[in-house]
Amino acid sequence: MKMIQLPTQAFEQRIAQELEENPALEGGKEESDEFDDEFSNEEYDEGNEVIETDINVDDYLSDDEVPSYKLSANNYSADDEEKQMPYAAGTSFTQHLMTQLNTYRLNKEEKEIAIFLVGSVDESGYIRRDLQDIVDDLAFTQNIYTTEDKVEKVLKIVQELDPAGVAARDLQECLLIQLERKEQTPSIALAIDIIDDSFDQFSKKHYKKLIQKLNITEDQLREAIHDIEALNPKPGGTYSGNNKIVEHVVPDFTIRIVDGELDLTLNGRNAPELHVSHDYKNMLKGYKESTEKSKAQKDAVMFIKQKLDAAKWFIDAIKQRQQTLYITMNAIMHHQKEYFLSGDERKLKPMILKDIADKINMDVSTVSRVANSKYVDTPYGTKLIKEFFSESMKNDQGEDVSTREIKKILEITISEEDKRKPLTDDKLAKILLEKGYPIARRTIAKYREQLDLPVARLRKEI
């Protein structure tokens, strides 16, 4: 079960760990004859009497032809489009800021304060701490005794670094820093006035109040808002070196449409070539052929048996993992066939874990492990498998429809609304009712929040 739950990259790490810890397990193609995988619990000494190790050496040394699938985990073809995990190049975000800071002429105290401030910048590019807290930390951790005024003076210098808006203490300050760096056109000047003096009204989209307060036209306000919306609210997020490792998703499956039919393949990285070590076979052979068997030799054979058992168990666990992954995803693919053929989320059928578990005669927990941690590459992008699961609701004709279908229709309805008069949740409920989906207003609100869509007032544009 633990093997099933592992995503591709973690699975590869688990294999590497097992290969390192168990010398009886080897990677790569098998070159010689394989072992028989049928084990008995007896071993014979030179007089063919049972000895204390309880192992039959002959069973490990069988030269019988054994189908490769019994010991090899390579039951799937290699993935032609294996994706490697890329690593971010260049310096870190902090180093990027420090390099710029070195171009400023600062005295020793200012330099130490500036370095501390740069180290306090979070991943989004903000310093989300009160200046008094920073003053206290400088005293306690750096033995630097200073004042809020001095720290704020140095902070203004740090805020001159790129990207624009970095080291701001809140969104308002971040936007102001960016606006003040731009060419000061009438529109930019108005945008600065709005953010500086009327930020609360702007953030709540009280546009009529802004027009009256600033004595401007609707066109002037619209142009200023356009300039503000072009700013970056998270200046740290744009820097490519911000994260140490860029972890791209490695799909566990690929679904393609071939001649109008769905074709499912398992990523080749989930099907490693593993086999039992032939060096260990030779060790057993040497033990069998020796005329005198010491206690040390018997102990060594027992150790070899344990490692061989572990190797064969691991290969079998991998084979079971592959079969479970493939069977589960195949059932999901056929259940959602209309979606995978079209890419239209409105064609996703209601589907819960039990639906798939019943189809493949497995436990719900097994399906859950596959769904929660695996990705599938489709013609419409790479998707987390659990996204295909959803509860059902009845439409006006009494048919079961997926809640995903309803959310998609809600999302489309909101995207097509008149932004000057955005639809309230009550109006959205009425529209969906007209489309055949009788849904309460509170359910509309819940789905809207799950889609990360704000209330009508905050969707309003001028």
Residue pairs with C-beta under 8 A, 6 or more apart in sequence:
1 365
1 366
1 369
3 11
3 14
3 317
3 318
3 320
3 321
4 321
4 324
4 325
4 366
4 369
4 370
5 369
5 372
5 373
6 14
6 373
7 250
7 252
7 373
7 374
7 375
8 250
8 251
8 252
8 267
8 269
8 270
9 85
9 247
9 250
11 269
11 270
11 321
12 269
12 272
15 27
15 272
15 274
15 318
18 25
18 314
19 25
19 26
19 27
19 274
22 307
22 310
22 311
22 314
23 277
23 279
23 280
23 307
24 276
24 277
24 280
24 304
24 307
24 308
24 310
24 311
25 274
25 276
25 277
25 307
25 310
25 311
25 314
25 315
26 274
26 275
26 276
26 277
27 272
27 273
27 274
28 273
28 275
29 273
29 275
30 68
30 71
30 72
30 273
30 275
32 278
33 63
33 65
34 66
34 68
34 70
34 71
34 275
34 276
35 60
35 61
35 62
35 66
35 71
35 276
35 281
35 308
36 59
36 60
36 62
36 64
36 66
37 66
37 70
37 71
37 312
38 59
39 56
39 59
39 60
39 309
39 312
40 55
40 56
40 59
41 54
41 55
41 56
42 50
42 54
42 55
42 56
43 50
43 51
43 53
43 54
43 55
43 56
43 57
43 301
44 50
44 51
44 56
44 57
44 58
45 51
45 293
46 291
46 292
46 293
51 293
51 298
52 298
53 298
53 301
53 302
53 305
55 301
55 302
55 305
57 284
57 285
57 287
57 288
57 301
58 288
60 281
60 284
60 305
60 308
61 281
61 284
61 285
61 288
68 74
69 75
69 319
71 275
71 276
71 312
71 315
72 273
72 274
72 275
72 315
73 271
73 272
73 273
73 274
73 315
73 318
73 319
73 322
74 271
74 272
74 273
74 274
75 271
75 319
75 322
75 323
76 265
76 266
76 268
76 270
76 271
76 322
76 326
77 265
77 268
78 268
78 271
79 254
79 265
79 266
79 267
79 268
79 269
80 268
81 254
82 267
82 268
82 269
83 248
83 250
83 251
85 245
85 246
85 247
85 248
85 250
86 246
86 248
87 245
87 246
88 240
88 241
88 243
88 244
88 245
88 246
89 240
89 241
90 240
90 241
91 99
91 241
92 241
92 242
92 244
93 121
93 123
93 236
93 239
93 241
93 242
94 118
94 119
94 121
95 241
96 239
96 241
97 118
97 121
97 158
97 161
97 166
98 115
98 118
100 161
100 162
101 111
101 114
101 115
101 118
101 158
101 161
104 114
104 157
106 114
106 154
106 157
109 144
109 146
109 150
110 150
110 153
110 154
110 157
112 138
112 142
112 144
113 138
113 144
113 146
113 150
113 151
113 154
114 154
114 157
114 158
116 134
116 137
116 138
116 142
116 144
117 127
117 134
117 151
117 154
117 155
117 158
117 167
118 158
118 167
120 127
120 129
120 134
121 127
121 166
121 167
121 236
122 128
122 236
123 236
123 237
123 242
123 243
124 234
124 235
124 236
124 237
125 163
125 165
125 166
125 167
125 168
125 174
125 234
125 235
125 236
125 237
126 167
126 168
126 169
126 170
126 174
126 236
127 134
127 155
127 167
127 168
127 169
128 169
128 170
129 169
131 148
131 151
131 152
131 155
132 148
134 151
135 146
135 147
135 148
135 151
138 144
138 145
138 146
138 151
139 145
139 146
155 167
158 166
158 167
159 166
159 167
159 168
159 177
161 167
163 232
163 235
163 236
163 238
163 239
164 177
164 178
164 181
164 232
164 235
165 174
165 175
165 177
165 178
165 231
165 232
165 235
166 235
166 236
168 174
168 177
168 235
171 233
172 195
172 199
174 231
174 233
174 235
175 195
175 228
175 231
175 233
176 192
176 195
176 196
178 231
178 232
178 235
179 188
179 191
179 192
179 195
179 227
179 228
179 231
180 192
182 188
182 227
186 220
187 220
187 223
187 224
187 226
187 227
188 224
188 227
190 214
190 216
190 220
190 221
190 223
190 224
191 224
191 225
191 227
191 228
193 214
194 202
194 210
194 214
194 224
194 228
195 202
195 228
198 210
198 213
198 214
201 209
201 210
201 213
202 210
202 225
202 228
204 457
204 458
205 457
205 458
205 460
207 218
207 221
207 460
207 462
210 216
210 221
211 217
211 218
211 221
214 221
218 462
221 462
222 462
225 462
232 238
236 242
249 375
249 382
250 267
250 269
250 375
251 267
251 375
251 376
251 377
251 382
252 266
252 267
252 270
252 325
252 329
252 374
252 375
252 376
253 264
253 265
253 266
253 267
253 325
253 329
253 374
253 375
253 376
253 377
254 264
254 265
254 267
254 376
254 377
255 262
255 263
255 264
255 333
255 340
255 376
255 377
255 378
255 379
256 262
256 263
256 265
256 379
257 263
257 340
257 341
257 379
260 341
262 333
262 334
262 337
262 340
262 341
264 326
264 329
264 330
264 333
266 322
266 325
266 326
266 329
270 321
270 322
270 325
271 322
272 318
274 311
274 314
274 315
274 318
275 315
276 308
276 311
276 312
276 315
277 311
280 304
280 307
280 308
283 300
283 301
283 304
284 301
284 304
287 293
287 297
287 300
287 301
290 297
324 362
324 366
324 370
325 370
325 374
327 360
327 362
328 356
328 360
328 362
328 366
328 367
328 370
328 371
329 370
329 374
329 376
329 385
331 356
331 359
331 360
332 351
332 356
332 371
332 385
332 388
333 340
335 349
335 351
335 355
335 356
335 359
336 348
336 349
336 351
336 388
338 344
338 347
338 349
339 345
339 347
339 348
339 349
339 388
340 378
343 378
343 379
343 380
345 404
345 405
345 408
346 405
346 408
346 409
347 405
348 388
348 390
348 402
348 404
348 405
349 402
350 390
350 391
350 392
350 393
350 400
350 401
350 402
350 403
351 388
351 389
351 390
351 402
352 389
352 390
352 391
353 364
353 367
353 368
353 371
353 389
354 364
356 367
357 363
357 364
357 366
357 367
360 367
370 385
371 385
371 386
371 388
371 389
372 385
372 386
374 384
374 385
375 382
375 383
375 384
375 385
376 382
376 383
376 385
387 404
390 402
390 403
390 404
391 402
391 403
392 400
392 401
392 402
392 403
393 400
393 401
393 402
393 403
393 406
393 437
393 439
394 400
394 401
394 438
395 401
395 436
395 437
395 438
396 433
396 436
396 437
396 438
397 436
401 437
403 447
406 432
406 437
406 439
406 447
407 447
407 450
407 451
409 432
409 435
409 437
410 428
410 432
410 444
410 447
410 448
410 451
411 451
411 453
413 423
413 428
413 431
413 432
414 422
414 423
414 428
414 448
414 453
414 459
417 423
417 459
419 459
419 460
419 461
420 460
420 461
420 462
421 460
422 456
422 457
422 459
422 460
423 431
423 456
424 456
425 441
425 444
425 445
425 448
425 455
425 456
426 441
428 444
428 448
429 439
429 440
429 441
429 443
429 444
432 438
432 439
432 444
433 439
439 447
448 455
453 459
